[in-house]
Amino acid sequence: MYAPSRSNPRQSEHARAYEGNETRQLVLALEMVPVVPPKCNRVDPWNYDRALYKKRNEIERLFRRLKDYRRIFSRFEKLDCLFLAFLCFALIVEALR
């Protein structure tokens, strides 16, 4: 849901299902820029960063691949430092693929 960029580190990126007025106003109240496309039946659609929204897919695919590691999704490690170490290990393995 949150994807920082170098030009504006306070951007909120979420699915089109959450493009309602209430969610949009909440994100704006938190001084963040919502990066979500309006639904096609909107009367007054807004502009959004299309390139940043497309990167959302990459983030979702990374989380799906991380869930393939059983130790991560079932949280076998009870200590936070061990869980973080295995999470870093899994991210390194994914980066090397």
N, C-alpha and C positions, 0 to 999 in steps of 0.2 A: 504494500500500500504506500510505502514511502520510498521514493527514489530521488536521492539528491543529485543535483547536477552542478557543474562548476560555476555556471553563470548565476544560478539562483538555488541556494542550498535548501530553501524552504518550499519544496513542492510536494504535493500530495498526489499520488497516482493510485487510482482505484478503478474497479470494474465499472462498466457502463450501467450495471444494475443499481449502482449507488450514485447516480447522477441527479438525484432529486434535489429540490430546492433546499430542504432542511440540511442535508449533508453538505451541499455546496456552501451554504451560509456558515455552517460550523467550521469548515475548512478555512473560509475567508476570515472568520472571527479569530482563528488561531494564527493569523497573519501568514498563511500558506497560500500557494497558488494551486488550485485544483487542476490536474492534468487528466481530464476525462472527457471523452467526446459526448456531445448531447445526443439524445435519442432522435431518431429520424422524424418523429411526430412533434417535436418541440416547435412552438410558435416563434420564439426568438432564440435561435441557437447562438452559442458563444464560440469564440476561437479558442484553440488549445494547441499545445505543442505536439504535433503528430509524430515526430521522430522520437520524442521521449515516451509517448504512449506505446509505440511499437516495441521499445526496450522492455516494457512490462512483461512481454512474452518470454524474454530471456530469463528474467528473474523467476517467473513461475516454473520454467523448465528446470532451472537450477534446484529449486526446492523439491521438485518431483524426483530428480536424480538423487538428492540427498536422502529422500525417504527410502531409497533402495538399500541404504545402509541400515540394517536391522538395529544396530546399537544406537543409532540416532533416533529413529522414530519410536522405539520402545523405551528409550532412556534407561539403558542398562546401568550406566555409570551413575552412581548416587552422588559423587562429589562433583561440584560444579567445574572444578579445574580439570578433572579427567574428561568430563563431557565436552568442555571447550577444546581440550587437546585433540580428542577424536574428531570433533567437528572441523578443526583446522586441518587435520590429516585428510579427511574426506574432501575438503575443498581443494587441497593440494593435488590429490589424486584426480579430481575432476578437471582441474586446470591443465594437468599433463595429458589428458586424453585428447 
